[in-house]
Amino acid sequence: MSRGIYSFNKRGFIQKKDKFSRGFLLSPILLIPLFLVLISGSLIKSIQGDLLVSNYSSHILTGLLGYILAFLISYIPLERLRKYLIPFYLCTLISLFLIYFFGISISGAQRWLNFGIFSFQPSEVAKLSTVLTLALVLDKKIISTISDLVLPLLVVIVPWVLIFFQPDLGTSLVLLVLTSVMLYWSQMPIEWLLILVFCLVTSIFYLTLPTVLIFWIPFMGYLAYRSSKKKIIFSIFIVFFHSLVAKLTPILWQYGLKEYQKDRLLLFLDPNRDPLGGGYHLIQSKIAIGSGGLFGTGLLQGKLTNLQFIPEQHTDFIFSALGEELGFLGCTIVLFLFFLLIKKLINISKSARNDFESLIVIGIAATFLFQIVINLFMTIGLGPVTGIPLPFMSYGRTSLMINFISIGLVLSILKRSRSLRS
């Protein structure tokens, strides 16, 4: 490569400058996450107050390290990482498995591994490793037959099961969504995507309106019939598959979810049924956001935030602190920045050099977007509390570092797609 502030020689080392690299330190794709980290750092300081126990400095320091790491990763061609993706995926599975024997349990969930100097959350790493491995499996492959789905679904099912029974309902949902989006991006028929996504609807109907399944499951068979060459066989298979999902639903509900998770899924419809228990988070979160008004009370000035009315607000409920202290205007700005980031990621996925890189970017975009939407719905009372963090804002060092690594991979793809066009 001859153009540049930096480029790579045959062994992949930086040898000279590339004209695009200088701007990457100030790229919106890097600056937006860094700005979100700085804002959320101030909110965490407001939530925890006492500097001796506050996590705000750790959050900001991790964000700055992630910013630098993302920039460095942008120099690594993804093609040189392909041979390491399967070992990375297998190491992730091993760490998820070790959770059940050596994991640290916090608030009833066993999700962390402690190595003395540091601890990390394998399920957060699993999001990225699943995206990368799925991209590897789906590269240059069009999903047109059932056999084409076997390997991609197997890649997802193994980490999904290990994560679901930790229990970590939020991350297990993220894996399902990013898989659906990546399968669609690899040109899987839209009917097949609906059949997969509607498994959740089948489960909900079984728990709430089981008689509807008499019409619903045959409808799934109809979607299968109109979308496959082997119409009769595929229809029978899908009817059997959704019937199996319905039968497994009460087992997963009974043994896969803790009591507090069941309460969260049910109480968001009416949190006032248990205002001091399962509905407490939702009620206090909505009060905090509503009290912020148009302009908010000001950074570090939120009464509910300062007095810690919302437990663990610095993690999954950081948006409620934003709503109280920066008001509707601050929330709108942050959501616009998220929108801008997702829009840029989608554009990069469309202009990527090959299917492999395009699938990686769209998988990362789907992961971010789903977490943003669900976290927002959760904090304003339009969805259940699922423990899904707000990217770059919720406190969590593993999550934050993985998010920046993902951004670094996107920058690497952007850099090489620009070099190709030039």
Wavefront OBJ file of the C-alpha trace (Angstrom):
o trace
v 0.000 0.000 0.000
v 1.501 3.271 -1.052
v -0.956 5.822 0.250
v -1.009 6.889 3.759
v -0.242 8.223 7.084
v 0.079 4.510 8.017
v -0.166 1.222 6.151
v 0.976 -2.366 6.549
v 3.819 -4.331 5.122
v 3.531 -8.048 4.235
v 3.671 -9.056 7.867
v 0.965 -6.651 8.902
v 3.135 -4.094 10.686
v 2.712 -0.344 10.380
v 5.270 0.969 7.928
v 4.121 4.376 6.833
v 1.439 6.962 7.136
v -2.032 6.720 5.693
v -3.952 9.881 4.799
v -7.101 8.573 6.511
v -5.558 7.664 9.874
v -4.930 11.153 11.173
v -8.640 11.884 11.068
v -9.627 8.692 12.876
v -8.675 10.066 16.293
v -11.300 12.740 15.672
v -13.716 10.485 13.813
v -17.348 10.793 14.999
v -17.366 7.006 15.377
v -14.741 7.412 18.132
v -15.687 10.827 19.486
v -19.365 9.995 20.076
v -18.586 7.041 22.392
v -15.937 9.110 24.209
v -18.411 11.968 24.765
v -21.001 9.508 26.100
v -18.392 8.106 28.507
v -17.550 11.574 29.839
v -21.218 12.500 30.326
v -22.017 9.216 32.060
v -18.896 9.618 34.234
v -20.385 12.838 35.619
v -23.721 11.101 36.166
v -22.026 8.238 38.024
v -20.261 10.775 40.248
v -23.632 12.373 40.999
v -25.190 8.980 41.785
v -22.473 7.727 44.124
v -21.348 11.009 45.603
v -18.510 9.907 47.880
v -15.298 9.993 45.845
v -13.851 7.166 47.953
v -16.388 4.664 46.642
v -17.431 6.259 43.368
v -16.840 4.372 40.128
v -16.839 7.482 37.942
v -13.033 7.730 37.675
v -12.784 4.032 36.805
v -15.476 4.483 34.142
v -13.709 7.456 32.551
v -10.266 5.805 32.715
v -11.624 2.629 31.096
v -13.258 4.778 28.417
v -10.011 6.610 27.659
v -8.089 3.325 27.457
v -10.821 1.949 25.195
v -10.575 5.056 22.993
v -6.823 4.520 22.528
v -7.255 0.760 22.027
v -9.938 1.315 19.365
v -7.597 3.647 17.484
v -4.763 1.087 17.610
v -7.061 -1.742 16.489
v -8.000 0.325 13.431
v -4.497 -0.412 12.096
v -5.059 -4.186 12.096
v -6.485 -5.665 8.862
v -9.339 -7.997 9.796
v -8.199 -10.583 7.298
v -5.169 -11.191 9.523
v -7.494 -11.961 12.443
v -9.579 -14.633 10.710
v -7.423 -17.558 11.879
v -7.774 -16.429 15.508
v -11.576 -16.128 15.535
v -12.406 -19.791 16.187
v -9.875 -20.035 19.083
v -11.312 -16.766 20.448
v -14.842 -18.198 20.221
v -13.802 -21.448 21.948
v -12.036 -19.521 24.739
v -15.242 -17.544 25.235
v -17.246 -20.768 25.574
v -14.741 -22.118 28.094
v -14.984 -18.937 30.182
v -18.799 -19.130 30.084
v -18.596 -22.748 31.237
v -16.174 -21.894 34.067
v -18.717 -19.383 35.392
v -20.782 -22.283 36.746
v -17.886 -23.513 38.892
v -15.782 -20.457 39.736
v -18.062 -17.518 38.971
v -18.766 -14.653 41.357
v -22.432 -14.307 42.281
v -23.837 -10.777 42.575
v -27.542 -10.044 43.179
v -28.492 -13.656 42.478
v -26.667 -13.865 39.138
v -23.379 -15.705 38.608
v -21.795 -13.813 35.708
v -18.230 -12.783 36.622
v -14.845 -14.511 36.758
v -12.294 -13.159 39.226
v -8.562 -13.389 38.500
v -7.394 -11.471 41.565
v -6.077 -8.357 39.871
v -9.183 -7.997 37.743
v -12.571 -9.550 37.060
v -14.492 -9.704 33.819
v -17.893 -10.729 32.486
v -17.606 -13.472 29.834
v -21.142 -12.881 28.532
v -20.083 -9.408 27.333
v -17.158 -10.940 25.450
v -19.566 -13.527 24.008
v -21.491 -10.797 22.169
v -18.438 -9.837 20.136
v -17.101 -13.374 19.671
v -20.515 -14.495 18.400
v -20.646 -11.630 15.885
v -17.143 -12.420 14.602
v -17.703 -16.180 14.383
v -21.093 -15.797 12.708
v -19.533 -13.439 10.159
v -16.888 -16.083 9.475
v -19.519 -18.805 9.009
v -21.850 -16.683 6.873
v -19.091 -15.184 4.697
v -19.917 -15.596 0.990
v -22.880 -17.775 1.935
v -26.531 -17.238 1.050
v -29.058 -18.909 3.372
v -31.380 -20.749 0.986
v -31.900 -24.198 2.563
v -32.455 -25.571 6.054
v -29.011 -27.161 6.036
v -27.507 -23.704 5.549
v -28.921 -22.711 8.940
v -27.484 -25.586 10.966
v -23.954 -24.270 11.527
v -24.909 -20.579 12.108
v -27.559 -21.573 14.663
v -25.170 -23.969 16.373
v -22.642 -21.125 16.751
v -25.292 -19.138 18.650
v -27.130 -21.849 20.581
v -24.126 -22.987 22.633
v -23.251 -19.563 24.147
v -26.965 -18.724 24.379
v -27.685 -21.723 26.610
v -24.655 -21.035 28.821
v -25.660 -17.374 29.213
v -29.400 -17.938 29.681
v -28.900 -20.250 32.655
v -26.404 -17.970 34.500
v -29.083 -16.438 34.475
v -28.606 -13.502 32.083
v -31.828 -12.947 30.179
v -30.723 -9.600 28.711
v -27.560 -10.848 27.009
v -29.310 -13.992 25.755
v -31.852 -11.727 24.011
v -29.020 -9.686 22.480
v -27.533 -12.863 20.956
v -30.878 -13.790 19.392
v -31.363 -10.339 17.883
v -27.865 -9.952 16.427
v -28.170 -13.456 14.938
v -31.493 -12.622 13.290
v -30.109 -9.392 11.804
v -26.937 -11.072 10.505
v -28.933 -13.919 8.944
v -31.162 -11.380 7.210
v -28.070 -9.476 6.039
v -26.787 -12.710 4.476
v -29.966 -12.735 2.322
v -31.989 -15.261 4.256
v -35.670 -15.093 3.162
v -37.652 -12.606 5.263
v -40.258 -15.305 6.021
v -37.559 -17.408 7.662
v -36.499 -14.478 9.787
v -40.108 -13.965 10.907
v -40.421 -17.664 11.723
v -37.353 -17.429 13.994
v -38.339 -14.139 15.639
v -41.921 -15.308 16.168
v -40.673 -18.106 18.416
v -40.842 -15.481 21.165
v -44.450 -14.713 20.235
v -45.257 -18.430 20.379
v -43.860 -18.576 23.916
v -45.845 -15.512 25.008
v -49.076 -16.924 23.549
v -48.505 -20.227 25.352
v -48.185 -18.430 28.697
v -51.011 -15.936 28.190
v -53.464 -17.055 25.467
v -52.765 -20.738 24.682
v -55.911 -21.147 22.559
v -54.501 -18.672 20.024
v -51.815 -21.246 19.178
v -54.477 -23.266 17.325
v -54.351 -20.561 14.629
v -50.863 -19.176 15.224
v -48.798 -22.354 14.666
v -50.557 -23.204 11.347
v -49.811 -19.610 10.277
v -46.114 -20.330 10.894
v -46.538 -23.393 8.681
v -48.051 -21.163 5.976
v -45.042 -18.812 6.086
v -42.788 -21.844 5.703
v -44.888 -23.168 2.798
v -44.610 -19.992 0.744
v -40.866 -19.522 1.303
v -39.332 -22.909 0.481
v -38.954 -25.168 -2.529
v -39.724 -28.234 -0.417
v -42.995 -26.732 0.722
v -44.735 -29.645 2.451
v -41.664 -30.960 4.288
v -40.594 -27.491 5.433
v -44.118 -26.613 6.604
v -44.372 -29.791 8.683
v -40.938 -29.127 10.167
v -41.834 -25.553 11.179
v -45.168 -26.592 12.695
v -43.325 -29.231 14.724
v -40.605 -26.730 15.669
v -43.043 -24.081 16.990
v -45.030 -26.761 18.809
v -41.782 -27.811 20.494
v -41.061 -24.186 21.432
v -44.514 -23.976 23.042
v -43.922 -27.188 25.023
v -40.478 -26.053 26.214
v -41.707 -22.611 27.286
v -43.056 -23.631 30.741
v -39.832 -25.588 31.405
v -37.663 -22.558 30.618
v -40.015 -20.339 32.625
v -39.914 -22.660 35.623
v -36.256 -23.644 35.678
v -34.476 -21.116 33.458
v -35.581 -17.904 35.187
v -35.171 -16.792 38.779
v -38.186 -15.493 40.687
v -36.962 -11.887 40.481
v -36.704 -12.212 36.680
v -40.269 -13.489 36.448
v -41.418 -10.543 38.569
v -39.603 -8.101 36.292
v -41.193 -9.553 33.157
v -44.682 -9.327 34.637
v -44.568 -6.164 36.719
v -43.650 -3.694 33.970
v -47.304 -3.846 32.881
v -48.358 -2.648 36.342
v -45.377 -1.852 38.619
v -47.744 -0.462 41.286
v -48.773 -4.037 42.128
v -45.487 -4.306 44.029
v -44.256 -0.714 44.506
v -41.645 -1.609 47.138
v -40.422 -4.784 45.450
v -40.225 -5.749 41.787
v -41.907 -2.549 40.577
v -39.695 -0.188 42.610
v -37.031 0.369 39.944
v -39.568 1.225 37.254
v -41.572 3.605 39.427
v -38.552 5.533 40.710
v -36.966 5.654 37.263
v -40.062 7.226 35.703
v -40.303 9.727 38.576
v -36.639 10.717 38.129
v -36.959 11.207 34.365
v -40.217 13.129 34.743
v -38.801 15.421 37.426
v -36.059 16.594 35.043
v -38.512 18.513 32.882
v -37.182 20.253 29.789
v -33.696 21.295 30.915
v -33.113 19.092 33.984
v -31.858 20.010 37.440
v -28.236 20.314 36.285
v -25.282 17.930 36.507
v -24.674 16.679 40.067
v -27.911 18.392 41.181
v -30.512 15.629 40.830
v -32.291 15.042 44.132
v -33.424 11.466 43.467
v -30.048 10.677 41.935
v -28.026 12.206 44.787
v -30.138 10.424 47.400
v -29.807 7.078 45.551
v -33.541 6.401 45.295
v -32.834 3.991 42.424
v -30.610 1.050 43.435
v -27.650 0.346 41.109
v -28.595 3.402 39.076
v -25.062 3.761 37.695
v -25.433 0.522 35.719
v -28.669 -0.353 33.909
v -30.601 2.768 34.972
v -28.059 5.456 34.078
v -30.586 6.949 31.614
v -32.862 7.916 34.526
v -30.028 10.023 35.994
v -29.559 11.620 32.581
v -33.268 12.456 32.393
v -33.314 14.026 35.849
v -30.122 16.090 35.603
v -30.093 17.074 31.908
v -33.821 16.860 31.214
v -35.606 16.227 27.930
v -33.037 18.299 26.041
v -30.092 16.249 27.332
v -31.888 12.977 26.589
v -32.642 14.160 23.045
v -29.004 15.059 22.411
v -27.767 11.702 23.688
v -30.335 9.778 21.631
v -29.388 11.820 18.549
v -25.734 10.865 19.088
v -26.729 7.208 19.337
v -28.789 7.576 16.148
v -25.835 9.183 14.360
v -23.501 6.395 15.507
v -25.857 3.605 14.360
v -26.476 5.368 11.039
v -22.733 5.577 10.378
v -22.272 1.910 11.261
v -25.003 0.862 8.831
v -23.461 3.002 6.076
v -20.057 1.405 6.713
v -21.582 -2.065 6.519
v -23.023 -1.206 3.109
v -19.694 0.045 1.755
v -17.476 -2.700 3.231
v -15.094 -4.495 0.892
v -16.570 -7.967 1.371
v -19.354 -9.956 3.042
v -17.193 -10.863 6.035
v -16.517 -7.249 7.011
v -20.066 -6.133 6.186
v -21.528 -8.823 8.457
v -19.235 -7.822 11.328
v -20.313 -4.179 11.184
v -24.032 -4.950 10.886
v -23.736 -7.398 13.811
v -22.086 -4.719 15.961
v -24.703 -2.162 14.879
v -27.537 -4.568 15.760
v -25.974 -5.238 19.170
v -25.720 -1.527 19.988
v -29.163 -0.629 18.631
v -31.023 -3.399 20.463
v -29.341 -2.516 23.770
v -30.124 1.176 23.329
v -33.809 0.583 22.523
v -34.413 -1.995 25.263
v -32.565 0.027 27.921
v -34.517 3.151 27.001
v -37.845 1.288 27.083
v -36.880 -0.277 30.396
v -36.105 3.021 32.128
v -39.258 4.797 30.945
v -41.519 1.879 31.840
v -42.351 0.600 28.339
v -40.495 -2.675 28.829
v -39.472 -5.084 31.585
v -36.223 -4.786 33.534
v -33.903 -7.173 31.682
v -30.461 -6.070 32.860
v -29.348 -4.759 29.459
v -26.776 -1.935 29.823
v -26.800 1.307 27.846
v -23.719 1.184 25.566
v -20.840 3.474 26.645
v -22.916 4.915 29.497
v -23.798 2.133 31.945
v -20.955 1.332 34.335
v -19.245 -1.946 33.532
v -15.591 -2.178 32.568
v -15.868 -5.379 30.513
v -18.853 -4.078 28.562
v -17.238 -0.694 27.950
v -13.934 -2.169 26.759
v -15.680 -4.657 24.445
v -17.737 -1.804 22.981
v -14.595 0.176 22.168
v -12.898 -2.905 20.700
v -15.956 -3.276 18.461
v -15.588 0.344 17.379
v -11.915 -0.303 16.604
v -12.870 -3.199 14.325
v -15.371 -0.958 12.537
v -12.681 1.701 12.027
v -10.369 -0.938 10.585
v -13.060 -1.915 8.082
v -13.793 1.728 7.248
v -10.109 2.464 6.719
v -9.609 -0.363 4.254
v -12.845 0.299 2.371
v -11.744 3.925 1.889
v -8.298 2.819 0.742
v -9.929 0.522 -1.816
v -12.102 3.324 -3.216
v -9.137 5.697 -3.453
l 1 2 3 4 5 6 7 8 9 10 11 12 13 14 15 16 17 18 19 20 21 22 23 24 25 26 27 28 29 30 31 32 33 34 35 36 37 38 39 40 41 42 43 44 45 46 47 48 49 50 51 52 53 54 55 56 57 58 59 60 61 62 63 64 65 66 67 68 69 70 71 72 73 74 75 76 77 78 79 80 81 82 83 84 85 86 87 88 89 90 91 92 93 94 95 96 97 98 99 100 101 102 103 104 105 106 107 108 109 110 111 112 113 114 115 116 117 118 119 120 121 122 123 124 125 126 127 128 129 130 131 132 133 134 135 136 137 138 139 140 141 142 143 144 145 146 147 148 149 150 151 152 153 154 155 156 157 158 159 160 161 162 163 164 165 166 167 168 169 170 171 172 173 174 175 176 177 178 179 180 181 182 183 184 185 186 187 188 189 190 191 192 193 194 195 196 197 198 199 200 201 202 203 204 205 206 207 208 209 210 211 212 213 214 215 216 217 218 219 220 221 222 223 224 225 226 227 228 229 230 231 232 233 234 235 236 237 238 239 240 241 242 243 244 245 246 247 248 249 250 251 252 253 254 255 256 257 258 259 260 261 262 263 264 265 266 267 268 269 270 271 272 273 274 275 276 277 278 279 280 281 282 283 284 285 286 287 288 289 290 291 292 293 294 295 296 297 298 299 300 301 302 303 304 305 306 307 308 309 310 311 312 313 314 315 316 317 318 319 320 321 322 323 324 325 326 327 328 329 330 331 332 333 334 335 336 337 338 339 340 341 342 343 344 345 346 347 348 349 350 351 352 353 354 355 356 357 358 359 360 361 362 363 364 365 366 367 368 369 370 371 372 373 374 375 376 377 378 379 380 381 382 383 384 385 386 387 388 389 390 391 392 393 394 395 396 397 398 399 400 401 402 403 404 405 406 407 408 409 410 411 412 413 414 415 416 417 418 419 420 421 422
